Amino acid sequence: MLSQALLRLASAVSRRRMKLLLGVALLAYVASVWGNLVNMRSIQENGELRIESKIEEIVEPLREKIRDLEKSFTQKYPPVKFLSEKDRKRILITGGAGFVGSHLADKLMMDGHEVTVVDNFFTGRKRNVEHWIGHENFELINHDVVEPLYIEVDQIYHLASPASPPNYMYNPIKTLKTNTIGTLNMLGLAKRVGARLLLASTSEVYGDPEVHPQSEDYWGHVNPIGPRACYDEGKRVAETMCYAYMKQEGVEVRVARIFNTFGPRMHMNDGRVVSNFILQALQGEPLTVYGSGSQTRAFQYVSDLVNGLVALMNSNVSSPVNLGNPEEHTILEFAQLIKNLVGSGSEIQFLSEAQDDPQKRKPDIKKAKLMLGWEPVVPLEEGLNKAIHYFRKELEYQANNQYIPKPKPARIKKGRMRHS
């Protein structure tokens, strides 16, 4: 009996132990499965994060492109004044993508007029007017004024012509054609449509003056066969054409004799005094002065010139008018001023004097003051600081595009040899 009882007790203990062992095993299994599930979820989440990150890398450039497209479709233009139909004029600017022309286009557009810019981009740049492209009041035409142009306009600002010595000396025949045939074409257009024409002439019509300062009744002192003659004489004959059309055909003309002008959108390597000095100072190169540096110039900021051009166009003054700044400086003084404003350690290097370089240049602007109520208002240093800021930005932009401009010396296109 005792032995049977012991067997039953052992059997019961074994069953409990087995149940306990089975329970422990079950718990271990459940724990293992739970751990695997947690690990799998963690792996899945990490995988999803990596996939999402990869998708984000691919999609972000696409989002950027979409934002750029949206901006291009909703382009913000500078503020434009509203003009009624009777006050709004249709205005043509030849050479309107150039330095002065583009600033003139800005003013006329913001004043509310309809502006057509014509340019062959010999020295003009589309970048100068791209902020207006697409505006309902603006049109840009790639056209050379040496060819006739047939459009309807109320006013013509005829600015088309290379204006810096390196550019107009490079192709003197083209310079002459632009100032003669181009001017004839614009005068012909003005005659056909009854428009008023303003000719952007130049202080170069005075040549190397023997009278100082130069007033509008001075006839000038020009070398007709020198390296600058293509521009000087081209502008002189353009003035002659304007007054011939006025006397013979009754065309309304205005003539602005423009003195040295500077400001943003000047070509960095066009060889003019301002652009050369600023570029050299910013790049730490010697400032090149031709001759002794005692030659004098008077520099006006571009916004002053633009205001003068618009005032002249809308005036009743048909005789030539000087537009310039009577504040006279020597080239050497000017080089030192730019050095100081830039904070450059550049030296000043003297080179041989350029042929037919005028020794003195200063406008007499009594006529502009009296008849137009115009005179320059932007101080020289303020204008130079704006120009320096623009040139610095241009250098950064062009450095990113692996192009560093150098000051351009005057170039003369080589003639072809002819047999006698």
Disulfide bonds with the S-S distance in Angstrom:
none
